[in-house]
Amino acid sequence: MQIKIINKSSHELPNYETLASAGMDLRANLSEPRVLKPLERSIVGTGLFIELPVGYEAQVRPRSGLAAKKGITVLNAPGTVDADYRGEIGVILVNLSNDEFVINNGERIAQLVIAKHERAEWVAVDELTETTRGEGGFGSTGVK
């Protein structure tokens, strides 16, 4: 599929690193390095603006290496870019480590996954179909 994109950063367009990659790396678009203190969050711009077809979203997800090695993750993971949004793609990063983290211009800070979605229509009813699980909530399907 083709997606229209405007790139106001000095970085290359996001791309798939391997044939089987689901996500493309997003890079920080900064005029100067930004320090993220422990437990601090910040919206980091990418310089990218996209036009998605209706029925698709772009999901902003953490980079596993950055999360595992540095404790840096996307706060609202996955963040959703809707098909009618035309602003800059921003990434809400949070520092969950005990150390300051410096975000440099061009640093790979998140990944972007393009996903098809359905639009639901509610049907109001008085009862739902019975299941074995029933109302069992968090952790109710685990081994006992």
Beta strands, then each sheet from edge to edge (+ up, - down):
strand 1: 4-7
strand 2: 24-27
strand 3: 34-36
strand 4: 41-45
strand 5: 48-51
strand 6: 56-61
strand 7: 72-74
strand 8: 79-81
strand 9: 90-95
strand 10: 101-103
strand 11: 108-116
sheet 1: 1+ 5-
sheet 2: 2+ 11- 6+ 8-
sheet 3: 3+ 10-
sheet 4: 4+ 9- 7+
end
